Amino acid sequence: MIIEPVSFGLVGVGGYAAIYLRVLRSLENEGLAEISAVVIRSPEKYPAEVEYFKSKSVTIYGSFDEMIEAERSRIEVVALPTAIHQHKEMTVKALRSGFNVVVEKPPAVTIQDLDEMIEAERISNRFCAVGFQLQSKAVVRGIKEAICEGKIGDVKYVLAKGKWKRLDSYYERNAWAGKFMCEGKYVLDGTVSNPLAHYLMSSLFFASRERMKAAYPLRVRAELYRGHRIEGEDTSCLEVEVEGGARVFFFATLCSPFQSDPSQRIIGTKGVIDWTFGNDAYIRYADGSVEVIREDGRDERVELFRNVIRYLRGLDENISCPLVMTRPFVLALNGAYESARQIKQIPDEFIIRRKEGDSISTIIVGIDEIINRAFEERRLFSDLGVEWAYKTEHFSLENYKYFSLRL
Ligand SMILES: NC(=O)c1ccc[n+]([C@@H]2O[C@H](COP(=O)([O-])OP(=O)(O)OC[C@H]3O[C@@H](n4cnc5c(N)ncnc54)[C@H](OP(=O)(O)O)[C@@H]3O)[C@@H](O)[C@H]2O)c1
């Protein structure tokens, strides 16, 4: 089908913005998108990209504000793969200036910021899509559809586990990585808000039997830890009770000795769904039969932008991850910090730090087994009696509207 290419204004070309650039170029090759303008605030760092855009006669701006001002009514979508604590201000400004927006995940880390963004979107007559790319993945959408059709009955539990390894270089890549706050704003960078956030978002999505909806959290019990020498958390466990009666368990670390693909399990009254990222998902019914939901091998990052383009051109009915759908996620994130009250440093005796390439890895001794056990038994680390774990209380999110925790 031939459509008019959607014009994008891209902010940044390094870090995760380099992925946006790759995705948009591949959609340009398909004739679906056009990068009409780009913001490169430090051109000396990106000579190849500057040369590329000059060769294509794409306007390069030195700042976001300049682009917003100059490109009004020319660009259709502004893409914001920028620092977490800049998301709200940039999204609100872009919406108020008449642009649609794709903002990276997490859209915001406080519920007051997210609500401001939702309100700006509502009155703008434009849309904001969020870069939770799993929501654009066929297998994730297939799992959700199976749940909505009632194939596994009522959802009782949704489980997620993610065990990744991040070196010190990961935290040295910019000013905000691993921070609780940056430039006076909350960042809450960590497993819950950032690298493994996709799986908390998808868990809440699976916990609701309504299409296009993630389940609202009612109360949260959470423990937050750090193994690395950082300000934020790099290891977490959450129990989230949601509307409709399901319980979500999320277990994550960036201090694993190995990098493994995250897994999810959804336990219903009539069957269980198991899925590991990159693979098919399996529905196991009570009578022993098994149904497969296929992984289609498509790049979900490209699909996210394809969906935005198709939505704008009236070919898709919905945005796969609209801003408002992420409200339960941000509430659960805030609830996790309110319940945890602290980020506990794991004592040195349980940490191994060793040189890897030009950097240093941080491993929590036994963390893989701890997370596997927590996942199977649906218990938080302190419930398992892990030596370094601490007990926390449930935090109720009833009428919760403002995050203001200081550690
Ligand atoms: N969906 C995913 O799987 C995934 C994976 C990784 C990261 N992310 C998300 O992507 C976002 C960006 O992360 P990152 O680590 O790449 O961040 P970053 O290093 O701070 O920024 C990425 C790029 O944006 C540019 N930039 C940032 N703020 C800008 C501004 N105000 N004006 C102009 N350019 C600006 C940077 O330019 P300079 O180089 O000049 O600083 C850099 O090129 C975060 O929300 C993160 O959570 C998502």
The ligand as an ORCA input file, in Angstrom:
! r2SCAN-3c Opt
* xyz 0 1
  N      13.372      1.065     24.615
  C      14.548      0.572     24.948
  O      14.794     -0.630     24.827
  C      15.608      1.491     25.466
  C      16.943      1.084     25.552
  C      17.888      2.013     26.017
  C      17.489      3.290     26.423
  N      16.172      3.626     26.339
  C      15.701      4.952     26.750
  O      16.182      5.911     25.819
  C      16.274      7.182     26.464
  C      17.645      7.752     26.188
  O      18.637      6.986     26.839
  P      20.204      7.240     26.558
  O      20.929      6.447     27.570
  O      20.523      7.014     25.156
  O      20.259      8.804     26.913
  P      21.324      9.948     26.603
  O      22.654      9.304     26.387
  O      21.215     10.954     27.691
  O      20.779     10.644     25.250
  C      20.639     10.018     24.014
  C      20.859     10.990     22.876
  O      19.966     12.100     22.978
  C      20.706     13.319     22.900
  N      20.033     14.269     23.773
  C      19.667     14.074     25.046
  N      19.045     15.152     25.518
  C      19.041     16.058     24.520
  C      18.552     17.379     24.404
  N      17.938     17.995     25.424
  N      18.718     18.023     23.238
  C      19.330     17.415     22.223
  N      19.819     16.175     22.263
  C      19.672     15.504     23.399
  C      22.092     12.951     23.368
  O      23.028     13.876     22.839
  P      24.555     14.019     23.385
  O      25.283     12.812     22.870
  O      25.025     15.280     22.821
  O      24.461     14.024     24.888
  C      22.247     11.567     22.804
  O      22.580     11.656     21.449
  C      15.958      6.954     27.928
  O      14.611      7.244     28.184
  C      16.176      5.446     28.093
  O      15.406      4.899     29.143
  C      15.245      2.755     25.858
*
